[in-house]
Amino acid sequence: MRMDRYKASSIEAFEGSLADRYDISLLVRLLDLTVMDDFVVDALGEKVADLAILDVGCGTGRLLERLAGAGAKRLAGSDLTYRMIELTRKRLAPLDIDLDLHRADTENGLPWPSESFGAVIGTGVLHHFYHPGSALGEMGRVLEKGGQLILADPCFFTPLREIFNAALRIRPRAGDYYFYSVRQAARLLSTHGWMVERCERLNWWAYGVVARPRTWPRDLQTQGSQGR
């Protein structure tokens, strides 16, 4: 695993006590993370039951549980820590679904063959990637032709976002690396070979993006700058 200090702080946090209290933490309750889940379910629409769906950075399995409730039958999830995978597995165990979970570092490779999923999703994960081009390239690799990438992430308003990002350059917090504005997120994806179909602010602190790979070679997805 290619280890950077942001990844190390993520593993330290989410293999520890934060994992068990994540869903009930004050921040999660104040922000109401379900707004990002709503965006994903809306973007998938009625085809949710027909798709194999991968949730990158599945956390405690909250979104996977929501997708199962919306009719999804073939679900997969990855997370950087074993503890989060364990919590997801326990949460979804009662459900009648085809579930495939793996501990994986998206930047260094996902453990599924190319073109395995009709949709790849990620909520609250983009700001964790120290090498976003590598992560987006892997997410594109496992996406079927014609499939969708659906992301939702915190953004906050300037100057609050800039204060957060300046602080993170000094000291990482739970794997947080860089919070993008809506415009920066769209540019990041475009830089790394994605065609952005939908990009919108969801509320004062979050945005959502829907994109598909461009037709040029996939290796272009891992090239370019950070897109800031």
C-alpha positions as CSV (number, residue, x, y, z in Angstrom):
1,M,0.0,0.0,0.0
2,R,1.3,3.4,-0.9
3,M,1.1,5.2,2.4
4,D,0.8,8.9,2.8
5,R,0.1,10.8,6.1
6,Y,-3.6,11.4,5.1
7,K,-4.1,7.7,4.5
8,A,-2.3,6.8,7.8
9,S,-4.6,9.2,9.7
10,S,-7.6,7.6,8.1
11,I,-6.6,4.1,9.1
12,E,-5.8,5.3,12.6
13,A,-9.2,6.9,13.0
14,F,-11.4,4.3,11.3
15,E,-9.8,1.2,12.7
16,G,-10.3,2.8,16.1
17,S,-13.2,4.0,18.2
18,L,-14.4,6.5,15.5
19,A,-15.7,3.6,13.5
20,D,-18.1,2.4,16.2
21,R,-19.5,5.9,16.9
22,Y,-19.4,7.3,13.4
23,D,-23.1,7.1,12.6
24,I,-24.1,8.7,15.9
25,S,-21.4,11.4,16.0
26,L,-22.5,15.0,16.5
27,L,-21.1,16.1,13.1
28,V,-23.0,13.3,11.2
29,R,-26.2,14.2,13.0
30,L,-25.8,17.9,12.4
31,L,-25.0,17.6,8.7
32,D,-27.5,14.9,8.0
33,L,-25.5,12.8,5.6
34,T,-28.6,11.3,4.1
35,V,-28.8,14.2,1.7
36,M,-25.9,12.6,-0.2
37,D,-27.6,9.3,-0.1
38,D,-30.8,10.9,-1.6
39,F,-28.7,12.3,-4.5
40,V,-27.3,8.8,-5.3
41,V,-30.7,7.1,-5.2
42,D,-32.2,9.8,-7.4
43,A,-29.3,9.6,-9.9
44,L,-29.7,5.8,-10.2
45,G,-33.5,6.1,-10.6
46,E,-35.6,3.1,-11.5
47,K,-32.6,1.1,-12.9
48,V,-31.2,0.6,-9.4
49,A,-32.6,-3.0,-9.3
50,D,-30.9,-4.0,-12.5
51,L,-27.4,-2.8,-11.8
52,A,-24.4,-4.2,-10.1
53,I,-23.3,-1.3,-7.9
54,L,-20.0,-0.6,-6.1
55,D,-19.9,1.8,-3.2
56,V,-16.3,3.0,-2.8
57,G,-15.6,4.0,0.7
58,C,-18.7,2.2,2.0
59,G,-18.0,3.1,5.6
60,T,-20.5,1.5,8.0
61,G,-22.8,0.4,5.1
62,R,-25.4,3.1,5.5
63,L,-25.7,3.8,1.7
64,L,-25.6,0.2,0.7
65,E,-28.5,-0.5,3.1
66,R,-30.4,2.4,1.6
67,L,-29.8,1.0,-1.9
68,A,-31.0,-2.4,-0.9
69,G,-34.1,-0.8,0.4
70,A,-34.5,0.9,-3.0
71,G,-34.5,-2.5,-4.7
72,A,-30.8,-3.1,-5.5
73,K,-29.9,-6.8,-5.4
74,R,-26.2,-6.8,-6.5
75,L,-24.1,-4.7,-4.2
76,A,-20.4,-4.4,-3.5
77,G,-18.4,-2.2,-1.2
78,S,-14.8,-1.3,-0.5
79,D,-13.2,0.6,2.4
80,L,-9.7,1.4,3.5
81,T,-10.2,-0.3,6.9
82,Y,-11.1,-3.8,7.9
83,R,-13.2,-2.4,10.8
84,M,-15.6,-0.5,8.4
85,I,-15.9,-3.6,6.3
86,E,-16.8,-5.6,9.4
87,L,-19.4,-3.1,10.4
88,T,-20.9,-3.1,6.9
89,R,-21.1,-6.9,6.7
90,K,-22.8,-7.0,10.1
91,R,-25.3,-4.3,9.1
92,L,-26.3,-5.9,5.8
93,A,-26.2,-9.6,7.0
94,P,-30.0,-9.8,7.4
95,L,-30.7,-8.6,3.9
96,D,-31.5,-10.8,0.9
97,I,-28.9,-9.4,-1.5
98,D,-25.8,-10.5,-3.4
99,L,-23.1,-8.7,-1.4
100,D,-19.3,-8.5,-2.1
101,L,-17.2,-6.6,0.4
102,H,-13.4,-6.0,0.3
103,R,-10.9,-3.9,2.2
104,A,-9.2,-2.0,-0.6
105,D,-7.2,1.2,-1.2
106,T,-8.8,2.7,-4.3
107,E,-5.7,4.7,-5.2
108,N,-3.6,1.5,-5.5
109,G,-6.2,-0.8,-7.1
110,L,-9.7,-2.2,-6.6
111,P,-10.0,-6.0,-6.4
112,W,-12.6,-6.4,-9.1
113,P,-12.1,-7.1,-12.9
114,S,-12.5,-4.4,-15.4
115,E,-16.1,-3.5,-16.3
116,S,-17.7,-5.2,-13.3
117,F,-20.3,-2.6,-12.4
118,G,-23.0,-0.6,-14.0
119,A,-22.6,2.1,-11.4
120,V,-19.8,3.2,-9.1
121,I,-20.7,5.5,-6.3
122,G,-18.9,7.3,-3.5
123,T,-20.2,9.6,-0.8
124,G,-17.8,11.5,1.4
125,V,-14.7,9.9,-0.2
126,L,-13.4,12.3,-2.9
127,H,-11.8,14.7,-0.3
128,H,-9.9,11.7,1.1
129,F,-7.9,11.0,-2.0
130,Y,-4.3,12.2,-2.0
131,H,-3.9,10.9,-5.5
132,P,-7.4,11.6,-7.0
133,G,-6.4,10.8,-10.5
134,S,-5.4,7.3,-9.5
135,A,-8.6,6.7,-7.6
136,L,-10.8,8.0,-10.4
137,G,-8.9,5.9,-12.9
138,E,-9.6,2.7,-10.9
139,M,-13.3,3.7,-10.5
140,G,-13.5,4.1,-14.2
141,R,-11.7,0.8,-14.9
142,V,-14.3,-1.3,-13.0
143,L,-17.2,0.6,-14.6
144,E,-19.1,-1.0,-17.5
145,K,-19.3,0.7,-20.8
146,G,-22.1,3.2,-20.5
147,G,-22.0,3.1,-16.7
148,Q,-22.3,6.0,-14.3
149,L,-19.9,7.4,-11.6
150,I,-21.9,9.1,-8.9
151,L,-20.1,11.1,-6.2
152,A,-21.3,13.3,-3.4
153,D,-19.0,15.1,-1.1
154,P,-18.8,18.0,1.4
155,C,-17.7,21.3,0.0
156,F,-18.8,24.1,2.3
157,F,-18.6,27.8,1.3
158,T,-15.5,30.0,0.9
159,P,-13.8,31.0,3.1
160,L,-14.7,28.1,5.5
161,R,-13.5,25.5,2.9
162,E,-10.2,27.3,2.5
163,I,-9.7,27.4,6.3
164,F,-10.3,23.7,6.4
165,N,-7.9,23.0,3.6
166,A,-5.2,25.2,5.1
167,A,-5.5,23.3,8.4
168,L,-5.3,19.9,6.7
169,R,-2.1,20.9,5.1
170,I,-0.7,21.2,8.6
171,R,-2.3,18.2,10.2
172,P,-4.6,15.6,8.6
173,R,-7.9,14.8,10.3
174,A,-9.4,11.3,9.9
175,G,-7.9,11.0,6.4
176,D,-9.4,14.4,5.1
177,Y,-7.1,15.8,2.4
178,Y,-8.8,18.5,0.3
179,F,-12.3,19.8,0.1
180,Y,-13.3,20.8,-3.4
181,S,-15.8,23.5,-4.5
182,V,-18.5,22.4,-6.9
183,R,-16.5,24.0,-9.8
184,Q,-13.2,22.4,-8.7
185,A,-14.8,19.0,-8.5
186,A,-16.2,19.2,-12.0
187,R,-12.8,20.4,-13.3
188,L,-11.0,17.6,-11.5
189,L,-13.2,14.9,-13.1
190,S,-12.9,16.5,-16.5
191,T,-9.1,16.7,-16.2
192,H,-9.0,12.9,-15.4
193,G,-11.1,11.8,-18.4
194,W,-14.7,12.1,-17.3
195,M,-17.6,13.7,-18.9
196,V,-19.6,15.5,-16.2
197,E,-23.4,15.1,-16.9
198,R,-24.7,16.6,-13.7
199,C,-23.0,18.7,-11.0
200,E,-25.0,20.6,-8.4
201,R,-24.9,21.9,-4.9
202,L,-27.2,19.8,-2.6
203,N,-27.3,22.3,0.3
204,W,-24.9,24.6,2.1
205,W,-22.3,21.9,2.8
206,A,-22.5,19.3,0.0
207,Y,-22.6,18.7,-3.7
208,G,-23.3,15.8,-6.1
209,V,-21.7,14.8,-9.4
210,V,-22.8,12.3,-12.1
211,A,-20.2,11.5,-14.8
212,R,-19.3,8.9,-17.4
213,P,-15.8,8.0,-18.8
214,R,-14.9,9.7,-22.1
215,T,-14.2,7.6,-25.1
216,W,-10.5,8.2,-25.2
217,P,-8.1,5.6,-23.7
218,R,-8.6,4.9,-20.0
219,D,-4.9,5.6,-19.2
220,L,-5.8,9.3,-19.7
221,Q,-7.8,9.1,-16.5
222,T,-4.7,8.9,-14.4
223,Q,-2.9,11.8,-16.0
224,G,-3.1,15.5,-15.3
225,S,-2.9,17.7,-12.3
226,Q,-4.9,17.6,-9.1
227,G,-7.5,19.8,-10.9
228,R,-7.7,22.6,-8.3
